[in-house]
Amino acid sequence: MVCHLTEIALVVATWFAAAWWTGISGWLAFDGGAQPWAMPLMILLPPAAFGVAYQASATFRAFVLWLDQRLLISNLYRLLTFLYLWFFYQFTTAF
C-alpha cells in the first residue's frame, strides 16, 4: 500500500494548529449572552472532514481501509480512559 505520509502529517499538523488557534483566540469562551456556536463546529467538523477526505482521495481511502480496526479500537479505549482520568484530575484539583 502506498501512502503519502507527508500529506497525512500535513493534515495532522494543520489540525493541531487550528485547534491551538481556536483555543488561544477565545472562540470557545462563553460570554453568558452569546451562543456558543463554536462548540457544534468543533463536534461536527472532524467527521465531516473525514467523510470528504474519504470520498475525495483514493490514497486516503486506501490508508483507512489498510488500518487494523482491532488496534484502532483498543487504542481508542486507552485514549478515552486517559481523557476521563485527565478530566477527573482537572475537576478535582480545580476546587
BAFI-3210 file (N, C-alpha, C; in Angstrom, 3 decimals, decimal comma, padded with zeros to 6 digits):
// residues 95
n [1|2|3|4|5|6|7|8|9|10|11|12|13|14|15|16|17|18|19|20|21|22|23|24|25|26|27|28|29|30|31|32|33|34|35|36|37|38|39|40|41|42|43|44|45|46|47|48|49|50|51|52|53|54|55|56|57|58|59|60|61|62|63|64|65|66|67|68|69|70|71|72|73|74|75|76|77|78|79|80|81|82|83|84|85|86|87|88|89|90|91|92|93|94|95]
n.u [000,831|000,593|001,181|000,894|002,720|003,637|001,579|-000,422|000,806|000,922|-001,812|-002,497|-000,819|-001,873|-004,411|-003,877|-002,752|-004,965|-006,662|-005,140|-005,079|-007,800|-008,212|-006,549|-007,582|-010,001|-012,447|-013,923|-014,791|-017,374|-019,667|-021,850|-024,376|-024,001|-024,284|-022,837|-021,491|-019,243|-018,730|-020,552|-019,437|-016,882|-017,526|-018,906|-017,312|-014,861|-015,831|-017,122|-015,025|-013,460|-015,199|-015,359|-012,653|-012,355|-014,077|-013,024|-010,296|-008,463|-006,128|-006,195|-008,484|-007,591|-005,599|-007,090|-008,648|-006,628|-005,745|-005,592|-008,435|-008,913|-006,685|-007,001|-009,388|-008,698|-006,711|-008,265|-009,925|-007,977|-007,181|-009,607|-009,920|-007,669|-008,378|-010,709|-009,619|-007,871|-009,697|-011,087|-008,989|-008,404|-010,850|-011,024|-008,833|-009,419|-010,890]
n.v [-001,179|002,123|005,084|008,482|009,778|012,299|014,023|013,200|013,839|016,602|017,251|016,463|018,173|020,648|020,391|020,284|022,845|024,439|023,754|024,716|027,480|028,063|027,696|029,680|031,998|032,426|031,445|029,411|030,432|031,270|033,813|034,310|035,757|035,285|032,899|029,685|029,000|027,904|025,446|023,403|023,378|022,395|019,838|018,765|019,258|017,590|014,818|015,437|016,436|014,132|012,451|013,843|013,760|011,002|010,356|011,917|011,350|008,778|007,696|008,306|006,853|004,250|004,114|004,275|001,951|000,111|000,122|-001,606|-002,511|-003,599|-002,836|-000,054|000,267|-000,771|001,058|003,341|002,909|003,050|005,735|007,086|006,319|007,570|010,270|010,570|010,148|012,335|014,462|014,002|014,423|017,146|018,278|017,631|018,953|021,581|022,750]
n.w [000,000|-000,902|000,655|001,218|003,444|004,059|003,279|005,059|007,495|007,182|007,197|009,821|011,302|010,521|011,580|014,367|014,623|013,995|016,125|018,262|017,621|017,791|020,505|021,736|020,657|021,801|020,908|022,027|024,372|026,582|026,746|028,398|027,394|024,718|022,063|022,155|019,492|018,394|019,539|018,476|015,893|016,436|017,100|014,865|012,605|012,427|011,794|009,370|007,787|007,653|006,192|003,732|002,924|002,727|000,622|-001,445|-001,819|-003,094|-002,127|000,621|001,305|000,781|002,704|005,091|004,897|005,018|007,641|010,785|012,356|014,889|016,372|016,309|017,779|020,316|021,037|021,049|023,266|025,275|024,953|025,544|028,214|029,337|028,812|030,384|032,933|033,006|032,868|035,284|037,109|036,609|037,314|040,047|041,098|040,708|042,678]
ca.u [000,000|001,345|000,503|001,682|002,803|003,828|000,256|-001,114|001,458|000,490|-003,200|-002,487|-000,210|-002,853|-005,495|-003,400|-002,606|-006,310|-007,150|-004,377|-005,537|-009,152|-008,106|-005,968|-008,342|-011,178|-013,678|-014,696|-015,191|-018,808|-019,843|-023,138|-025,480|-023,694|-024,462|-021,559|-021,604|-018,007|-018,733|-021,074|-018,460|-015,791|-018,037|-019,348|-016,315|-013,964|-016,411|-017,395|-013,743|-013,091|-016,041|-014,946|-011,354|-012,560|-014,693|-012,262|-008,925|-008,298|-004,996|-006,682|-009,401|-006,768|-004,930|-008,083|-009,010|-005,440|-005,542|-006,152|-009,504|-008,770|-005,679|-007,592|-010,386|-008,022|-006,065|-009,323|-010,294|-006,894|-007,264|-010,775|-009,616|-006,764|-009,105|-011,569|-008,754|-007,375|-010,826|-011,322|-007,899|-008,591|-012,040|-010,771|-007,820|-009,894|-011,562]
ca.v [000,000|003,366|006,137|009,702|010,163|013,745|014,648|012,898|014,651|017,987|017,365|016,393|019,417|021,720|020,162|020,734|024,301|025,013|023,583|025,657|028,836|028,177|027,833|030,959|033,139|032,621|031,020|028,510|031,148|031,543|035,147|034,455|036,026|034,830|031,476|029,008|028,406|027,219|024,075|022,472|023,254|021,537|018,472|018,299|019,440|016,444|013,742|015,929|016,483|012,747|011,968|014,488|013,207|009,591|010,308|012,649|010,882|007,327|007,362|008,338|005,728|003,044|004,137|003,958|000,542|-000,679|000,109|-002,724|-001,959|-004,060|-001,983|001,273|000,233|-000,924|002,337|004,299|002,686|003,608|007,192|007,538|006,144|008,656|011,546|010,616|010,347|013,708|015,307|013,823|015,103|018,597|018,649|017,529|019,929|022,935|023,284]
ca.w [000,000|-000,984|001,407|001,259|004,853|004,141|003,224|006,311|008,526|006,966|007,663|011,286|011,799|010,307|012,541|015,668|014,576|014,063|017,498|019,101|017,329|018,334|021,954|022,190|020,156|022,632|020,241|022,878|025,586|026,639|027,325|029,072|026,489|023,363|021,803|021,934|018,162|018,020|020,049|017,464|014,810|016,895|017,148|013,555|011,554|012,189|010,979|008,019|007,075|007,374|005,103|002,478|002,554|002,364|-000,701|-002,455|-002,011|-003,152|-001,258|001,999|001,450|000,862|004,000|006,125|004,774|005,340|009,087|011,540|013,177|016,283|017,006|016,488|018,851|021,605|021,345|021,356|024,669|026,098|024,864|026,301|029,634|029,704|028,818|031,563|034,100|032,967|033,242|036,720|037,807|036,458|038,084|041,497|041,534|040,464|043,865]
c.u [000,873|000,542|001,423|001,712|003,016|002,490|-000,512|-000,519|001,059|-000,935|-003,245|-001,895|-001,168|-003,991|-005,085|-003,238|-003,967|-006,890|-006,445|-004,884|-006,942|-009,110|-007,596|-006,769|-009,617|-012,484|-014,538|-015,133|-016,681|-019,016|-021,199|-024,285|-025,251|-023,901|-023,096|-021,565|-020,349|-018,027|-019,385|-020,135|-017,326|-016,232|-018,333|-018,278|-015,391|-014,612|-016,724|-016,117|-013,269|-013,899|-015,656|-013,617|-011,488|-013,140|-013,802|-010,907|-008,864|-007,152|-005,432|-007,622|-008,629|-006,051|-005,883|-008,459|-007,852|-005,248|-006,215|-007,173|-009,389|-007,774|-006,239|-008,564|-009,715|-007,308|-007,090|-009,787|-009,230|-006,950|-008,450|-010,563|-008,695|-007,508|-010,029|-010,751|-008,237|-008,491|-011,091|-010,245|-008,089|-009,792|-011,762|-009,739|-008,282|-010,495|-010,662]
c.v [001,238|004,449|007,340|010,213|011,656|014,465|014,413|013,719|016,116|018,208|017,364|017,673|020,595|021,614|020,649|022,256|024,985|024,890|024,554|027,080|029,068|028,392|029,192|032,165|033,384|032,213|030,141|029,173|031,487|032,838|035,347|034,634|035,504|033,319|030,825|028,261|027,648|025,758|023,095|022,302|022,311|020,073|017,938|018,364|018,235|015,281|014,174|015,977|015,072|012,205|012,551|013,910|011,761|009,472|010,902|012,032|009,354|006,877|007,317|007,160|004,414|002,967|003,740|002,485|-000,389|-000,834|-001,091|-002,173|-002,386|-003,203|-000,587|001,296|000,091|000,368|003,414|004,146|003,242|005,129|007,720|007,395|007,260|009,989|011,670|010,819|011,774|014,678|015,221|014,529|016,615|019,067|018,632|018,527|021,368|023,560|023,298]
c.w [000,000|-000,280|001,470|002,694|005,027|004,130|004,519|007,451|008,396|007,457|009,189|011,880|011,635|011,307|013,929|015,712|014,669|015,468|018,437|018,886|017,888|019,842|022,391|021,712|020,959|021,984|021,124|024,183|025,504|027,399|027,984|028,097|025,081|023,239|021,563|020,595|017,759|018,467|019,058|016,270|015,196|016,932|015,743|012,469|011,374|011,429|009,547|007,189|006,730|006,198|003,756|002,007|002,093|000,960|-001,785|-002,773|-001,983|-002,258|000,198|002,263|001,584|002,198|005,116|006,080|005,120|006,851|009,740|012,531|014,641|017,039|017,272|017,657|020,208|022,002|021,662|022,799|025,609|026,113|025,669|027,806|030,117|029,786|030,019|032,834|034,157|033,376|034,744|037,531|037,775|037,288|039,585|041,974|041,351|041,722|045,057]
res [m|v|c|h|l|t|e|i|a|l|v|v|a|t|w|f|a|a|a|w|w|t|g|i|s|g|w|l|a|f|d|g|g|a|q|p|w|a|m|p|l|m|i|l|l|p|p|a|a|f|g|v|a|y|q|a|s|a|t|f|r|a|f|v|l|w|l|d|q|r|l|l|i|s|n|l|y|r|l|l|t|f|l|y|l|w|f|f|y|q|f|t|t|a|f]
***
